């Protein structure tokens, strides 16, 4: 399945998807030294975003988020790419600061068509996402 959306930050990546159904903040919801979700109240608690294609509805939170994303980039534990329903300013700043390939405003809701474990190819240069369903 191919989806078409808007480029938030260019780049290409592919890998296993990890999906969150709630808005995400780099501050407090990403441990920048490990890439894990440290918050027990988060649906992905204990899981790692490192080297995954991270799918979420949007961002939330603090303007410190871009600094946390930058620290995670230096530690090599960022998601390979991000797919969002729609970016908001704080998550956009984090994506740009850490240079994460990202797309939003896809022609289908990514939370309805992508599941954790699916293999996803992101061509953020063209705004194209290819989803290969897990078996």
Secondary structure, DSSP 8 states (H G I E B T S, - for coil): -EEE-EEEE--EEEEEEEE-SS-B-HHHHS-TTT-B---TTSTTTT-B-TTSEEEES-B-S-TTHHHHHHHHHHHT-S-SEEEES---HHHHHHHHHHT-EEEES-SS-HHHH--TT-EEEEETTTTEEEEE---
